[in-house]
Amino acid sequence: MEILGLAIVVVLILVATIFVVRFLAFKKPTEYRKDFVSSELAYNIVNTLLKTTSKDCSQLTMTELLRDCAQARSITCNNIYNSCKYFNETAKTILGDTLTEWKMNYEFSVYINPDQPLIKLGAACRGERKSSTPWPTPIGSGNVYTKLDICG
């Protein structure tokens, strides 16, 4: 009789453990964490993009190319692209290989005046967006801003 009582206790503990594991394992992540991760992702991608060294443009950083794009456009890469075109194509490749590959919609823009972007990639976000703070890059007459919005 004692063995039967012990078996019932073990079964009850086993059932309780299964319920606890099931609810903890399949718990949806909290929304505030998801928002934080998306905004940090946007920030980190912009930061990494601007610190990236160009492969085909005299080892200049993307920040240096961006400055030239916003001012003189005097740098030519591979005797083909000016600094704006090179920055645009490189950003398109990097964002395409990451965010597009991960099936994340985004809007990337580089501007001095938000109404007249120098470079614009992706589609405008409809509804909710997680944004990087506009990243200022000093130029002679003020700043050029780089911003990435991750939609959703």
VOGU-3710 file (C-alpha; in Angstrom, 3 decimals, decimal comma):
1> meilglaivv> 0,000/0,000/0,000  2,841/2,350/0,773  4,322/1,714/-2,665  1,020/2,712/-4,300  0,978/5,975/-2,338  4,574/6,648/-3,319  3,775/5,955/-6,979  0,847/8,419/-6,872  3,113/11,122/-5,393  5,745/10,518/-8,081
11> vlilvatifv> 3,098/10,722/-10,835  1,722/13,983/-9,385  5,223/15,501/-9,224  5,895/14,359/-12,800  2,630/15,905/-14,090  3,346/19,177/-12,252  6,871/19,292/-13,717  5,529/18,735/-17,248  3,071/21,642/-16,851  5,767/23,972/-15,509
21> vrflafkkpt> 8,221/23,103/-18,281  5,528/23,418/-20,945  4,472/26,908/-19,863  8,016/28,188/-19,412  9,344/26,751/-22,668  6,511/28,052/-24,853  6,165/31,439/-23,206  6,148/34,292/-25,739  8,964/36,815/-25,335  7,891/40,050/-23,756
31> eyrkdfvsse> 7,147/42,887/-26,166  9,420/45,461/-24,550  12,409/43,172/-25,025  11,531/42,664/-28,709  11,291/46,449/-29,214  14,629/46,965/-27,477  16,340/44,282/-29,560  15,004/45,798/-32,818  16,116/49,326/-31,965  19,534/48,048/-30,856
41> laynivntll> 19,801/46,099/-34,102  19,084/49,264/-36,110  21,675/51,225/-34,126  24,334/48,511/-34,442  23,834/48,097/-38,178  24,244/51,844/-38,797  27,293/51,968/-36,534  28,895/49,006/-38,300  28,061/50,318/-41,770  29,689/53,686/-41,093
51> kttskdcsql> 32,846/52,083/-39,677  33,188/49,634/-42,558  36,202/50,082/-44,808  35,471/50,189/-48,516  36,763/47,254/-50,495  37,224/49,013/-53,821  37,731/52,647/-52,887  41,241/53,254/-51,538  40,368/51,657/-48,177  38,320/54,725/-47,198
61> tmtellrdca> 35,682/54,244/-44,505  32,032/54,571/-45,376  31,949/57,654/-43,114  34,610/59,337/-45,274  32,665/58,471/-48,417  29,476/59,789/-46,819  31,159/63,109/-45,980  32,344/63,458/-49,559  28,894/62,538/-50,850  27,301/65,295/-48,769
71> qarsitcnni> 29,858/67,904/-49,809  32,118/67,808/-52,854  31,561/64,413/-54,498  35,203/64,510/-55,529  36,070/60,887/-54,695  35,794/58,370/-57,515  35,895/54,644/-56,720  37,248/52,188/-59,324  37,137/55,027/-61,861  33,386/54,320/-62,109
81> ynsckyfnet> 31,353/55,384/-59,071  31,309/58,683/-57,247  31,186/58,526/-53,435  27,359/58,692/-53,293  26,851/55,872/-55,768  29,487/53,702/-54,070  27,972/54,312/-50,610  24,485/53,581/-51,973  25,534/50,308/-53,650  27,519/49,139/-50,619
91> aktilgdtlt> 24,678/49,940/-48,203  22,214/48,170/-50,506  24,427/45,063/-50,510  24,997/45,032/-46,750  21,339/45,652/-45,863  20,207/43,157/-48,498  22,524/40,466/-47,149  21,293/40,998/-43,596  17,843/42,521/-43,112  16,351/41,366/-46,409
101> ewkmnyefsv> 17,799/37,889/-45,865  16,201/37,847/-42,393  12,887/38,942/-43,965  12,856/42,245/-42,084  11,421/45,315/-43,824  13,390/48,512/-43,372  13,803/52,106/-44,442  17,352/53,477/-44,635  18,044/57,116/-45,336  20,963/59,532/-45,428
111> yinpdqplik> 20,070/63,203/-45,343  20,986/66,736/-44,424  17,357/67,772/-44,726  14,898/64,936/-43,923  12,607/66,063/-46,757  15,386/65,668/-49,356  17,370/62,472/-48,677  20,703/61,973/-50,411  20,277/58,176/-50,234  17,109/56,201/-49,568
121> lgaacrgerk> 16,847/52,408/-49,511  14,034/50,042/-48,614  10,374/50,969/-48,380  8,692/53,439/-46,053  7,455/51,767/-42,891  3,707/51,610/-42,488  2,639/51,427/-38,898  5,066/50,548/-36,157  8,812/51,044/-36,550  11,910/50,619/-34,456
131> sstpwptpig> 14,452/53,285/-35,284  18,038/54,063/-34,727  18,551/57,606/-33,541  19,673/59,669/-36,540  23,441/59,245/-36,594  25,130/62,630/-37,181  28,315/62,842/-39,216  29,955/66,284/-39,117  30,537/68,040/-42,419  31,741/71,571/-43,124
141> sgnvytkldi> 28,316/73,201/-43,014  26,599/71,105/-40,311  25,783/67,406/-40,181  24,692/64,663/-42,508  22,404/62,140/-40,763  22,132/58,392/-41,257  18,987/56,641/-40,032  17,656/53,092/-40,198  14,049/52,203/-39,382  13,146/48,537/-38,937
151> cg> 9,460/48,026/-39,675  7,119/45,894/-37,641
//
